Amino acid sequence: MTELHNPKLDEHPASNAEKDPANWVSGDEPITGAQASYLATLCEEAGVALPADDLTKAEASLKIDEMKAKLGRE
């Protein structure tokens, strides 16, 4: 039997989590509910004001990364 190649098992798979938000196809779409909720939680924990409601998915992702760094999370 021949083994099938599974890119998910590669040592360094190309995943969406590794893509720069500026290169996302859907990056210009409005922030998702999940992003908004997570960002609100992180901002509350960091003691900072929530950003504007009109963030894009890409902007929200960058802000989430910023808040996680501020809180010392990966």
C-alpha positions in Angstrom: 0.0 0.0 0.0 1.3 3.4 -0.9 1.3 6.1 1.8 -0.5 9.3 0.9 1.2 12.6 1.6 -0.5 14.6 4.4 0.7 18.3 4.5 -0.8 18.6 8.0 1.9 16.2 9.2 4.8 18.1 7.6 7.4 19.4 10.0 6.6 23.0 9.0 3.1 23.1 7.6 1.8 26.3 5.9 -1.1 27.2 8.1 -3.3 30.2 8.2 -2.1 30.9 11.8 1.4 31.6 10.4 0.3 34.0 7.6 0.7 37.7 8.0 -2.8 39.2 8.5 -1.9 41.7 5.8 -1.9 38.8 3.3 -5.3 37.3 4.3 -7.8 37.1 1.5 -10.6 37.9 4.0 -8.5 40.4 6.1 -10.6 43.4 5.0 -13.8 41.8 6.2 -15.3 43.0 9.5 -14.0 41.6 12.8 -15.7 38.3 13.7 -17.7 37.8 16.9 -15.1 35.4 18.2 -12.3 37.9 17.7 -14.4 40.7 19.3 -15.1 38.6 22.3 -11.5 37.5 22.8 -10.2 41.0 22.2 -12.6 42.4 24.8 -11.4 39.8 27.3 -7.7 40.6 26.6 -8.3 44.3 26.8 -10.1 44.0 30.1 -7.3 41.8 31.5 -4.7 44.3 30.3 -6.6 47.3 31.6 -6.8 49.0 28.3 -9.8 50.5 26.4 -11.4 48.5 23.6 -10.4 49.6 20.2 -12.9 51.0 17.7 -15.8 48.7 16.7 -14.9 49.0 13.0 -11.8 46.8 13.0 -11.2 44.4 10.1 -10.3 40.8 10.7 -6.6 41.5 10.0 -6.6 44.6 12.3 -8.3 42.6 15.1 -5.7 39.8 14.7 -2.9 42.2 15.1 -4.5 43.9 18.1 -5.1 40.4 19.7 -1.4 39.6 19.2 -0.5 43.0 20.7 -2.6 42.4 23.8 -1.3 38.8 24.2 2.2 40.1 24.1 1.4 42.8 26.7 0.0 40.1 29.0 3.0 37.8 28.4 1.1 35.2 26.5 2.0 33.3 23.4 
